[in-house]
Amino acid sequence: MSQIDNDEIEDSSAPLIEHLAELRTRLIRAVAAFIVGIVLAFTVAEPILQFLLGPIEQTLRALGDPSPTMQYTSPQEYLFTLFRISMVFGFGLAFPVISFQLWRFVAPGLYKSEKNAFLPFMIASPIMFLLGASFAHFVVTPLAMQFFLGFADVSSIFANLLAQATDGIPSNLPADTAVVPETTEGMKITFFGKVNESLDITLKFIVAFGLCFQLPVLLTLMGKAGLVSAAGLGSVRKYAVVAILVLAALVTPPDVTTQAILFVVVYGLYEVSIFLVRIVEKKREKELKAQGLWFEDEDEDEGQEDRIP
């Protein structure tokens, strides 16, 4: 009896070892792709940084700054900032390979219908994240920068500094001499942004909106699996409104315009999700009826007949 039990244990452990070996292979390939993505992104990290800081530059120029400048205050700060950019964008470059390795690992355990359902969502997810990130960079971040930097009268500050710098400069000074304008009273307050802190705000917006744009993908996938329904999502719509308002207050600056934009966008995505789940349910109902497996709720039908005058 013990020999039979040992044989059964060995037979059952063999598939587990094979799955672990397969998982190790997929993880190694995914990590290798991630490292390659980091290296590739690091080669163009500086242009990416200039692109991410573009909304701040445009806002400062619109406020009157003739030469927008960022600073870093520690020797390693700029390098770590570039490495952080490389991590984020390296993952984006490696995501197709990582998702393919994930797909190859889980696909053998899925039915054909499940494969056909799962694959489109893996394609739609990065597309929706890219749309959310683009919306954050080109719409939300400029509005946030205008709100934050709009508290200071930046244009008058720079105009005053330039005027003081040009007035009273001795003519015999060399052209490359740096002159600090002299003031008699008060302290001038202006913006000298740190690279890492400014980048942190931009990346937070990109990640937050990228994840928010995953809402239709997530809810549609849950609807495909039968975890949620269009009627259920519609019945909790008022709670969803409150949750979206809280989300808008947390991930955006205290600016009514930016919060309103986020609320309208995310709530619109929620309504789109209900529409997509309803399409999934109708498609499933049609397939079950074609197979003869769909049965109407008799109690519900009788109740509807009783309500007919």
Phi and psi in degrees as GROMACS dihedral restraints (atoms count N, CA, C in turn):
[ dihedral_restraints ]
;  ai    aj    ak    al  type     phi  dphi    fc
    3     4     5     6     1   -66.4    20    10
    4     5     6     7     1   -33.4    20    10
    6     7     8     9     1   -65.0    20    10
    7     8     9    10     1   -40.4    20    10
    9    10    11    12     1   -64.9    20    10
   10    11    12    13     1   -42.2    20    10
   12    13    14    15     1   -63.1    20    10
   13    14    15    16     1   -40.4    20    10
   15    16    17    18     1   -64.0    20    10
   16    17    18    19     1   -39.4    20    10
   18    19    20    21     1   -64.0    20    10
   19    20    21    22     1   -41.7    20    10
   21    22    23    24     1   -64.4    20    10
   22    23    24    25     1   -39.5    20    10
   24    25    26    27     1   -65.7    20    10
   25    26    27    28     1   -41.5    20    10
   27    28    29    30     1   -65.7    20    10
   28    29    30    31     1   -39.4    20    10
   30    31    32    33     1   -66.1    20    10
   31    32    33    34     1   -37.6    20    10
   33    34    35    36     1   -75.7    20    10
   34    35    36    37     1   -27.9    20    10
   36    37    38    39     1   -79.6    20    10
   37    38    39    40     1   -21.5    20    10
   39    40    41    42     1   -61.9    20    10
   40    41    42    43     1   -48.0    20    10
   42    43    44    45     1   -61.5    20    10
   43    44    45    46     1   -35.3    20    10
   45    46    47    48     1   -62.8    20    10
   46    47    48    49     1   -43.3    20    10
   48    49    50    51     1   -64.2    20    10
   49    50    51    52     1   -38.8    20    10
   51    52    53    54     1   -64.5    20    10
   52    53    54    55     1   -41.0    20    10
   54    55    56    57     1   -65.5    20    10
   55    56    57    58     1   -40.3    20    10
   57    58    59    60     1   -65.3    20    10
   58    59    60    61     1   -39.7    20    10
   60    61    62    63     1   -64.6    20    10
   61    62    63    64     1   -39.8    20    10
   63    64    65    66     1   -65.1    20    10
   64    65    66    67     1   -41.5    20    10
   66    67    68    69     1   -63.0    20    10
   67    68    69    70     1   -41.4    20    10
   69    70    71    72     1   -61.5    20    10
   70    71    72    73     1   -43.0    20    10
   72    73    74    75     1   -62.2    20    10
   73    74    75    76     1   -44.1    20    10
   75    76    77    78     1   -66.1    20    10
   76    77    78    79     1   -39.5    20    10
   78    79    80    81     1   -66.3    20    10
   79    80    81    82     1   -41.1    20    10
   81    82    83    84     1   -61.9    20    10
   82    83    84    85     1   -44.0    20    10
   84    85    86    87     1   -66.2    20    10
   85    86    87    88     1   -38.8    20    10
   87    88    89    90     1   -66.7    20    10
   88    89    90    91     1   -43.1    20    10
   90    91    92    93     1   -65.5    20    10
   91    92    93    94     1   -40.2    20    10
   93    94    95    96     1   -61.8    20    10
   94    95    96    97     1   -42.0    20    10
   96    97    98    99     1   -64.2    20    10
   97    98    99   100     1   -37.6    20    10
   99   100   101   102     1   -64.5    20    10
  100   101   102   103     1   -42.5    20    10
  102   103   104   105     1   -64.3    20    10
  103   104   105   106     1   -42.9    20    10
  105   106   107   108     1   -62.8    20    10
  106   107   108   109     1   -40.2    20    10
  108   109   110   111     1   -62.8    20    10
  109   110   111   112     1   -39.4    20    10
  111   112   113   114     1   -63.1    20    10
  112   113   114   115     1   -44.3    20    10
  114   115   116   117     1   -63.0    20    10
  115   116   117   118     1   -45.2    20    10
  117   118   119   120     1   -64.5    20    10
  118   119   120   121     1   -42.0    20    10
  120   121   122   123     1   -67.8    20    10
  121   122   123   124     1   -32.6    20    10
  123   124   125   126     1   -66.8    20    10
  124   125   126   127     1   -29.2    20    10
  126   127   128   129     1   -67.2    20    10
  127   128   129   130     1   -23.7    20    10
  129   130   131   132     1  -121.2    20    10
  130   131   132   133     1    25.3    20    10
  132   133   134   135     1   -65.4    20    10
  133   134   135   136     1   -37.8    20    10
  135   136   137   138     1   -65.6    20    10
  136   137   138   139     1   -47.3    20    10
  138   139   140   141     1   -60.4    20    10
  139   140   141   142     1   -35.8    20    10
  141   142   143   144     1   -64.1    20    10
  142   143   144   145     1   -40.9    20    10
  144   145   146   147     1   -61.8    20    10
  145   146   147   148     1   -43.7    20    10
  147   148   149   150     1   -60.7    20    10
  148   149   150   151     1   -38.6    20    10
  150   151   152   153     1   -66.8    20    10
  151   152   153   154     1   -42.9    20    10
  153   154   155   156     1   -67.6    20    10
  154   155   156   157     1   -32.2    20    10
  156   157   158   159     1   -87.6    20    10
  157   158   159   160     1     4.1    20    10
  159   160   161   162     1   -55.9    20    10
  160   161   162   163     1   -46.4    20    10
  162   163   164   165     1   -59.5    20    10
  163   164   165   166     1   -36.1    20    10
  165   166   167   168     1   -67.1    20    10
  166   167   168   169     1   -42.3    20    10
  168   169   170   171     1   -60.6    20    10
  169   170   171   172     1   -46.9    20    10
  171   172   173   174     1   -62.8    20    10
  172   173   174   175     1   -39.2    20    10
  174   175   176   177     1   -66.1    20    10
  175   176   177   178     1   -43.8    20    10
  177   178   179   180     1   -64.8    20    10
  178   179   180   181     1   -39.9    20    10
  180   181   182   183     1   -65.9    20    10
  181   182   183   184     1   -38.1    20    10
  183   184   185   186     1   -66.5    20    10
  184   185   186   187     1   -27.7    20    10
  186   187   188   189     1   -86.3    20    10
  187   188   189   190     1    -3.2    20    10
  189   190   191   192     1   111.0    20    10
  190   191   192   193     1     3.9    20    10
  192   193   194   195     1   -78.0    20    10
  193   194   195   196     1   116.0    20    10
  195   196   197   198     1   -76.4    20    10
  196   197   198   199     1   -17.8    20    10
  198   199   200   201     1  -145.6    20    10
  199   200   201   202     1    80.9    20    10
  201   202   203   204     1   -59.2    20    10
  202   203   204   205     1   131.8    20    10
  204   205   206   207     1  -135.5    20    10
  205   206   207   208     1   137.2    20    10
  207   208   209   210     1  -112.1    20    10
  208   209   210   211     1   159.7    20    10
  210   211   212   213     1  -136.4    20    10
  211   212   213   214     1   160.1    20    10
  213   214   215   216     1  -132.8    20    10
  214   215   216   217     1   147.3    20    10
  216   217   218   219     1  -112.3    20    10
  217   218   219   220     1     2.2    20    10
  219   220   221   222     1  -135.2    20    10
  220   221   222   223     1   150.7    20    10
  222   223   224   225     1   -59.4    20    10
  223   224   225   226     1   -34.7    20    10
  225   226   227   228     1   -92.3    20    10
  226   227   228   229     1    -4.4    20    10
  228   229   230   231     1   -62.6    20    10
  229   230   231   232     1   -45.1    20    10
  231   232   233   234     1   -66.3    20    10
  232   233   234   235     1   -41.0    20    10
  234   235   236   237     1   -62.9    20    10
  235   236   237   238     1   -44.0    20    10
  237   238   239   240     1   -65.6    20    10
  238   239   240   241     1   -32.9    20    10
  240   241   242   243     1   -64.4    20    10
  241   242   243   244     1   -44.2    20    10
  243   244   245   246     1   -64.2    20    10
  244   245   246   247     1   -37.9    20    10
  246   247   248   249     1   -67.5    20    10
  247   248   249   250     1   -36.3    20    10
  249   250   251   252     1   -63.8    20    10
  250   251   252   253     1   -42.4    20    10
  252   253   254   255     1   -61.5    20    10
  253   254   255   256     1   -41.0    20    10
  255   256   257   258     1   -63.2    20    10
  256   257   258   259     1   -37.0    20    10
  258   259   260   261     1   -63.6    20    10
  259   260   261   262     1   -47.8    20    10
  261   262   263   264     1   -67.3    20    10
  262   263   264   265     1   -50.5    20    10
  264   265   266   267     1   -77.4    20    10
  265   266   267   268     1   -25.6    20    10
  267   268   269   270     1   -64.8    20    10
  268   269   270   271     1   -38.9    20    10
  270   271   272   273     1   -64.5    20    10
  271   272   273   274     1   -37.8    20    10
  273   274   275   276     1   -63.4    20    10
  274   275   276   277     1   -40.4    20    10
  276   277   278   279     1   -67.3    20    10
  277   278   279   280     1   -35.9    20    10
  279   280   281   282     1   -86.3    20    10
  280   281   282   283     1    -7.4    20    10
  282   283   284   285     1   -59.1    20    10
  283   284   285   286     1   -41.6    20    10
  285   286   287   288     1   -57.6    20    10
  286   287   288   289     1   -40.7    20    10
  288   289   290   291     1   -69.4    20    10
  289   290   291   292     1   -43.0    20    10
  291   292   293   294     1   -62.6    20    10
  292   293   294   295     1   -45.3    20    10
  294   295   296   297     1   -65.6    20    10
  295   296   297   298     1   -34.6    20    10
  297   298   299   300     1   -66.5    20    10
  298   299   300   301     1   -40.5    20    10
  300   301   302   303     1   -65.1    20    10
  301   302   303   304     1   -39.3    20    10
  303   304   305   306     1   -63.0    20    10
  304   305   306   307     1   -41.9    20    10
  306   307   308   309     1   -63.9    20    10
  307   308   309   310     1   -43.4    20    10
  309   310   311   312     1   -65.6    20    10
  310   311   312   313     1   -27.4    20    10
  312   313   314   315     1   -78.2    20    10
  313   314   315   316     1   -40.8    20    10
  315   316   317   318     1   -90.8    20    10
  316   317   318   319     1   -19.4    20    10
  318   319   320   321     1   -60.4    20    10
  319   320   321   322     1   -40.6    20    10
  321   322   323   324     1   -61.2    20    10
  322   323   324   325     1   -23.4    20    10
  324   325   326   327     1   -93.3    20    10
  325   326   327   328     1     6.1    20    10
  327   328   329   330     1  -106.9    20    10
  328   329   330   331     1   148.8    20    10
  330   331   332   333     1   -73.1    20    10
  331   332   333   334     1   166.0    20    10
  333   334   335   336     1   -60.9    20    10
  334   335   336   337     1   -41.8    20    10
  336   337   338   339     1   -64.5    20    10
  337   338   339   340     1   -36.5    20    10
  339   340   341   342     1   -69.6    20    10
  340   341   342   343     1   -36.0    20    10
  342   343   344   345     1   -63.2    20    10
  343   344   345   346     1   -43.9    20    10
  345   346   347   348     1   -65.2    20    10
  346   347   348   349     1   -27.0    20    10
  348   349   350   351     1   -84.2    20    10
  349   350   351   352     1   -34.3    20    10
  351   352   353   354     1   -80.9    20    10
  352   353   354   355     1   -37.2    20    10
  354   355   356   357     1   -62.2    20    10
  355   356   357   358     1   -44.0    20    10
  357   358   359   360     1   -60.3    20    10
  358   359   360   361     1   -32.3    20    10
  360   361   362   363     1   -71.3    20    10
  361   362   363   364     1   -31.9    20    10
  363   364   365   366     1   -67.9    20    10
  364   365   366   367     1   -28.5    20    10
  366   367   368   369     1   -80.3    20    10
  367   368   369   370     1   -39.0    20    10
  369   370   371   372     1   -72.1    20    10
  370   371   372   373     1   -29.9    20    10
  372   373   374   375     1   -60.3    20    10
  373   374   375   376     1   -52.1    20    10
  375   376   377   378     1   -65.9    20    10
  376   377   378   379     1   -30.8    20    10
  378   379   380   381     1   -65.1    20    10
  379   380   381   382     1   -44.8    20    10
  381   382   383   384     1   -67.1    20    10
  382   383   384   385     1   -36.6    20    10
  384   385   386   387     1   -63.5    20    10
  385   386   387   388     1   -40.9    20    10
  387   388   389   390     1   -64.4    20    10
  388   389   390   391     1   -39.2    20    10
  390   391   392   393     1   -63.7    20    10
  391   392   393   394     1   -43.7    20    10
  393   394   395   396     1   -64.4    20    10
  394   395   396   397     1   -41.5    20    10
  396   397   398   399     1   -64.7    20    10
  397   398   399   400     1   -41.0    20    10
  399   400   401   402     1   -64.5    20    10
  400   401   402   403     1   -41.1    20    10
  402   403   404   405     1   -62.7    20    10
  403   404   405   406     1   -41.0    20    10
  405   406   407   408     1   -64.8    20    10
  406   407   408   409     1   -42.1    20    10
  408   409   410   411     1   -73.8    20    10
  409   410   411   412     1   -41.7    20    10
  411   412   413   414     1   -91.5    20    10
  412   413   414   415     1   -17.1    20    10
  414   415   416   417     1  -119.1    20    10
  415   416   417   418     1   -55.2    20    10
  417   418   419   420     1   -74.0    20    10
  418   419   420   421     1   -47.5    20    10
  420   421   422   423     1   -60.6    20    10
  421   422   423   424     1   -45.4    20    10
  423   424   425   426     1   -58.8    20    10
  424   425   426   427     1   -40.0    20    10
  426   427   428   429     1   -64.9    20    10
  427   428   429   430     1   -40.8    20    10
  429   430   431   432     1   -65.3    20    10
  430   431   432   433     1   -41.3    20    10
  432   433   434   435     1   -65.6    20    10
  433   434   435   436     1   -39.3    20    10
  435   436   437   438     1   -63.1    20    10
  436   437   438   439     1   -35.3    20    10
  438   439   440   441     1   -70.6    20    10
  439   440   441   442     1   -48.3    20    10
  441   442   443   444     1   -66.4    20    10
  442   443   444   445     1   -49.0    20    10
  444   445   446   447     1   -80.0    20    10
  445   446   447   448     1   -12.4    20    10
  447   448   449   450     1   -73.4    20    10
  448   449   450   451     1   -12.0    20    10
  450   451   452   453     1   -68.5    20    10
  451   452   453   454     1   -31.6    20    10
  453   454   455   456     1   -94.5    20    10
  454   455   456   457     1   141.7    20    10
  456   457   458   459     1   -79.6    20    10
  457   458   459   460     1    72.8    20    10
  459   460   461   462     1   -63.9    20    10
  460   461   462   463     1   -39.1    20    10
  462   463   464   465     1   -62.6    20    10
  463   464   465   466     1   -43.8    20    10
  465   466   467   468     1   -69.5    20    10
  466   467   468   469     1   -32.7    20    10
  468   469   470   471     1   -63.4    20    10
  469   470   471   472     1   -48.9    20    10
  471   472   473   474     1   -67.6    20    10
  472   473   474   475     1   -36.9    20    10
  474   475   476   477     1   -63.7    20    10
  475   476   477   478     1   -40.3    20    10
  477   478   479   480     1   -66.6    20    10
  478   479   480   481     1   -42.2    20    10
  480   481   482   483     1   -63.7    20    10
  481   482   483   484     1   -43.6    20    10
  483   484   485   486     1   -64.9    20    10
  484   485   486   487     1   -39.7    20    10
  486   487   488   489     1   -65.0    20    10
  487   488   489   490     1   -43.0    20    10
  489   490   491   492     1   -69.4    20    10
  490   491   492   493     1   -30.9    20    10
  492   493   494   495     1   -71.4    20    10
  493   494   495   496     1   -31.7    20    10
  495   496   497   498     1   -87.9    20    10
  496   497   498   499     1   -25.8    20    10
  498   499   500   501     1   -83.8    20    10
  499   500   501   502     1   135.8    20    10
  501   502   503   504     1    78.0    20    10
  502   503   504   505     1    14.7    20    10
  504   505   506   507     1   -82.3    20    10
  505   506   507   508     1   124.6    20    10
  507   508   509   510     1   -60.5    20    10
  508   509   510   511     1   142.3    20    10
  510   511   512   513     1   -75.5    20    10
  511   512   513   514     1   -17.4    20    10
  513   514   515   516     1   -88.5    20    10
  514   515   516   517     1     2.1    20    10
  516   517   518   519     1   -76.0    20    10
  517   518   519   520     1   145.8    20    10
  519   520   521   522     1   -61.9    20    10
  520   521   522   523     1   155.3    20    10
  522   523   524   525     1   -65.8    20    10
  523   524   525   526     1   -28.5    20    10
  525   526   527   528     1   -94.3    20    10
  526   527   528   529     1    15.5    20    10
  528   529   530   531     1   -80.4    20    10
  529   530   531   532     1   131.7    20    10
  531   532   533   534     1   -83.7    20    10
  532   533   534   535     1   128.7    20    10
  534   535   536   537     1  -118.8    20    10
  535   536   537   538     1   125.8    20    10
  537   538   539   540     1   -96.3    20    10
  538   539   540   541     1   122.5    20    10
  540   541   542   543     1   -63.6    20    10
  541   542   543   544     1   138.4    20    10
  543   544   545   546     1   -91.6    20    10
  544   545   546   547     1   139.8    20    10
  546   547   548   549     1  -122.9    20    10
  547   548   549   550     1   152.8    20    10
  549   550   551   552     1  -102.0    20    10
  550   551   552   553     1   -24.3    20    10
  552   553   554   555     1  -155.9    20    10
  553   554   555   556     1   155.4    20    10
  555   556   557   558     1    75.4    20    10
  556   557   558   559     1   171.9    20    10
  558   559   560   561     1  -123.6    20    10
  559   560   561   562     1   133.2    20    10
  561   562   563   564     1   -83.7    20    10
  562   563   564   565     1   130.4    20    10
  564   565   566   567     1  -112.4    20    10
  565   566   567   568     1   119.8    20    10
  567   568   569   570     1  -140.3    20    10
  568   569   570   571     1   178.5    20    10
  570   571   572   573     1  -100.7    20    10
  571   572   573   574     1   118.7    20    10
  573   574   575   576     1  -124.9    20    10
  574   575   576   577     1    87.4    20    10
  576   577   578   579     1   -72.3    20    10
  577   578   579   580     1   145.0    20    10
  579   580   581   582     1   -85.2    20    10
  580   581   582   583     1   143.6    20    10
  582   583   584   585     1   -63.5    20    10
  583   584   585   586     1   -48.2    20    10
  585   586   587   588     1   -68.6    20    10
  586   587   588   589     1   -37.6    20    10
  588   589   590   591     1   -70.2    20    10
  589   590   591   592     1   -40.4    20    10
  591   592   593   594     1   -66.3    20    10
  592   593   594   595     1   -40.8    20    10
  594   595   596   597     1   -65.4    20    10
  595   596   597   598     1   -34.4    20    10
  597   598   599   600     1   -60.9    20    10
  598   599   600   601     1   -42.2    20    10
  600   601   602   603     1   -63.0    20    10
  601   602   603   604     1   -45.2    20    10
  603   604   605   606     1   -62.8    20    10
  604   605   606   607     1   -45.7    20    10
  606   607   608   609     1   -66.5    20    10
  607   608   609   610     1   -35.9    20    10
  609   610   611   612     1   -62.3    20    10
  610   611   612   613     1   -42.6    20    10
  612   613   614   615     1   -63.2    20    10
  613   614   615   616     1   -43.5    20    10
  615   616   617   618     1   -62.5    20    10
  616   617   618   619     1   -47.0    20    10
  618   619   620   621     1   -67.0    20    10
  619   620   621   622     1   -43.2    20    10
  621   622   623   624     1   -62.3    20    10
  622   623   624   625     1   -48.1    20    10
  624   625   626   627     1   -73.1    20    10
  625   626   627   628     1   -32.9    20    10
  627   628   629   630     1   -61.4    20    10
  628   629   630   631     1   -40.5    20    10
  630   631   632   633     1   -71.2    20    10
  631   632   633   634     1   -37.7    20    10
  633   634   635   636     1   -62.0    20    10
  634   635   636   637     1   -34.5    20    10
  636   637   638   639     1   -75.3    20    10
  637   638   639   640     1    -3.8    20    10
  639   640   641   642     1   -81.9    20    10
  640   641   642   643     1    -6.1    20    10
  642   643   644   645     1   -57.5    20    10
  643   644   645   646     1   -48.5    20    10
  645   646   647   648     1   -62.3    20    10
  646   647   648   649     1   -37.6    20    10
  648   649   650   651     1   -64.0    20    10
  649   650   651   652     1   -46.0    20    10
  651   652   653   654     1   -66.0    20    10
  652   653   654   655     1   -48.7    20    10
  654   655   656   657     1   -68.6    20    10
  655   656   657   658     1   -35.7    20    10
  657   658   659   660     1   -66.7    20    10
  658   659   660   661     1   -39.5    20    10
  660   661   662   663     1   -64.4    20    10
  661   662   663   664     1   -40.7    20    10
  663   664   665   666     1   -65.7    20    10
  664   665   666   667     1   -36.5    20    10
  666   667   668   669     1   -66.2    20    10
  667   668   669   670     1   -37.2    20    10
  669   670   671   672     1   -62.6    20    10
  670   671   672   673     1   -36.0    20    10
  672   673   674   675     1   -83.8    20    10
  673   674   675   676     1    -3.6    20    10
  675   676   677   678     1    81.8    20    10
  676   677   678   679     1    13.7    20    10
  678   679   680   681     1   -82.0    20    10
  679   680   681   682     1   -28.3    20    10
  681   682   683   684     1  -132.9    20    10
  682   683   684   685     1   162.5    20    10
  684   685   686   687     1  -132.0    20    10
  685   686   687   688     1   160.7    20    10
  687   688   689   690     1   -64.4    20    10
  688   689   690   691     1   -38.7    20    10
  690   691   692   693     1   -65.1    20    10
  691   692   693   694     1   -40.2    20    10
  693   694   695   696     1   -65.8    20    10
  694   695   696   697     1   -42.1    20    10
  696   697   698   699     1   -65.2    20    10
  697   698   699   700     1   -36.6    20    10
  699   700   701   702     1   -68.7    20    10
  700   701   702   703     1   -33.1    20    10
  702   703   704   705     1   -72.1    20    10
  703   704   705   706     1   -23.4    20    10
  705   706   707   708     1  -104.7    20    10
  706   707   708   709     1    23.0    20    10
  708   709   710   711     1   -60.5    20    10
  709   710   711   712     1   -38.9    20    10
  711   712   713   714     1   -67.1    20    10
  712   713   714   715     1   -34.7    20    10
  714   715   716   717     1   -70.9    20    10
  715   716   717   718     1   -34.3    20    10
  717   718   719   720     1   -64.3    20    10
  718   719   720   721     1   -37.5    20    10
  720   721   722   723     1   -61.2    20    10
  721   722   723   724     1   -44.0    20    10
  723   724   725   726     1   -64.5    20    10
  724   725   726   727     1   -43.3    20    10
  726   727   728   729     1   -63.5    20    10
  727   728   729   730     1   -38.7    20    10
  729   730   731   732     1   -68.6    20    10
  730   731   732   733     1   -37.5    20    10
  732   733   734   735     1   -63.1    20    10
  733   734   735   736     1   -42.1    20    10
  735   736   737   738     1   -63.5    20    10
  736   737   738   739     1   -42.2    20    10
  738   739   740   741     1   -61.1    20    10
  739   740   741   742     1   -43.1    20    10
  741   742   743   744     1   -62.8    20    10
  742   743   744   745     1   -35.5    20    10
  744   745   746   747     1   -72.5    20    10
  745   746   747   748     1   -26.7    20    10
  747   748   749   750     1   -84.8    20    10
  748   749   750   751     1   -40.1    20    10
  750   751   752   753     1   -99.1    20    10
  751   752   753   754     1    -2.5    20    10
  753   754   755   756     1  -120.5    20    10
  754   755   756   757     1   159.3    20    10
  756   757   758   759     1   -68.3    20    10
  757   758   759   760     1   165.3    20    10
  759   760   761   762     1   -70.8    20    10
  760   761   762   763     1    58.3    20    10
  762   763   764   765     1  -121.9    20    10
  763   764   765   766     1   120.9    20    10
  765   766   767   768     1   -60.7    20    10
  766   767   768   769     1   -38.4    20    10
  768   769   770   771     1   -62.6    20    10
  769   770   771   772     1   -48.5    20    10
  771   772   773   774     1   -64.4    20    10
  772   773   774   775     1   -42.0    20    10
  774   775   776   777     1   -64.5    20    10
  775   776   777   778     1   -38.4    20    10
  777   778   779   780     1   -65.8    20    10
  778   779   780   781     1   -38.8    20    10
  780   781   782   783     1   -63.3    20    10
  781   782   783   784     1   -45.6    20    10
  783   784   785   786     1   -63.5    20    10
  784   785   786   787     1   -41.4    20    10
  786   787   788   789     1   -62.2    20    10
  787   788   789   790     1   -46.8    20    10
  789   790   791   792     1   -62.1    20    10
  790   791   792   793     1   -42.2    20    10
  792   793   794   795     1   -66.7    20    10
  793   794   795   796     1   -50.1    20    10
  795   796   797   798     1   -68.0    20    10
  796   797   798   799     1   -39.7    20    10
  798   799   800   801     1   -66.2    20    10
  799   800   801   802     1   -36.4    20    10
  801   802   803   804     1   -62.1    20    10
  802   803   804   805     1   -39.3    20    10
  804   805   806   807     1   -65.0    20    10
  805   806   807   808     1   -34.9    20    10
  807   808   809   810     1   -64.9    20    10
  808   809   810   811     1   -42.7    20    10
  810   811   812   813     1   -67.2    20    10
  811   812   813   814     1   -38.0    20    10
  813   814   815   816     1   -62.5    20    10
  814   815   816   817     1   -38.1    20    10
  816   817   818   819     1   -62.5    20    10
  817   818   819   820     1   -42.3    20    10
  819   820   821   822     1   -60.9    20    10
  820   821   822   823     1   -42.4    20    10
  822   823   824   825     1   -62.5    20    10
  823   824   825   826     1   -43.7    20    10
  825   826   827   828     1   -66.9    20    10
  826   827   828   829     1   -39.8    20    10
  828   829   830   831     1   -64.3    20    10
  829   830   831   832     1   -37.2    20    10
  831   832   833   834     1   -64.6    20    10
  832   833   834   835     1   -38.7    20    10
  834   835   836   837     1   -63.8    20    10
  835   836   837   838     1   -42.0    20    10
  837   838   839   840     1   -61.4    20    10
  838   839   840   841     1   -42.0    20    10
  840   841   842   843     1   -65.6    20    10
  841   842   843   844     1   -41.4    20    10
  843   844   845   846     1   -65.2    20    10
  844   845   846   847     1   -38.5    20    10
  846   847   848   849     1   -65.7    20    10
  847   848   849   850     1   -42.2    20    10
  849   850   851   852     1   -63.7    20    10
  850   851   852   853     1   -41.9    20    10
  852   853   854   855     1   -62.0    20    10
  853   854   855   856     1   -41.1    20    10
  855   856   857   858     1   -63.7    20    10
  856   857   858   859     1   -41.4    20    10
  858   859   860   861     1   -66.6    20    10
  859   860   861   862     1   -41.3    20    10
  861   862   863   864     1   -67.3    20    10
  862   863   864   865     1   -37.4    20    10
  864   865   866   867     1   -64.9    20    10
  865   866   867   868     1   -38.4    20    10
  867   868   869   870     1   -65.2    20    10
  868   869   870   871     1   -30.6    20    10
  870   871   872   873     1   -88.6    20    10
  871   872   873   874     1    -3.6    20    10
  873   874   875   876     1    75.2    20    10
  874   875   876   877     1    21.6    20    10
  876   877   878   879     1  -106.8    20    10
  877   878   879   880     1     3.2    20    10
  879   880   881   882     1   -95.8    20    10
  880   881   882   883     1   127.7    20    10
  882   883   884   885     1  -126.0    20    10
  883   884   885   886     1   127.4    20    10
  885   886   887   888     1   -71.7    20    10
  886   887   888   889     1   151.6    20    10
  888   889   890   891     1   -75.9    20    10
  889   890   891   892     1   107.8    20    10
  891   892   893   894     1   -65.4    20    10
  892   893   894   895     1   -39.4    20    10
  894   895   896   897     1   -62.2    20    10
  895   896   897   898     1   -39.7    20    10
  897   898   899   900     1   -67.2    20    10
  898   899   900   901     1   -39.7    20    10
  900   901   902   903     1   -64.8    20    10
  901   902   903   904     1   -41.7    20    10
  903   904   905   906     1   -64.8    20    10
  904   905   906   907     1   -37.8    20    10
  906   907   908   909     1   -64.7    20    10
  907   908   909   910     1   -37.8    20    10
  909   910   911   912     1   -66.9    20    10
  910   911   912   913     1   -37.7    20    10
  912   913   914   915     1   -66.5    20    10
  913   914   915   916     1   -37.0    20    10
  915   916   917   918     1   -66.3    20    10
  916   917   918   919     1   -29.2    20    10
  918   919   920   921     1   -80.2    20    10
  919   920   921   922     1   -14.4    20    10
  921   922   923   924     1   -73.9    20    10
  922   923   924   925     1   124.2    20    10
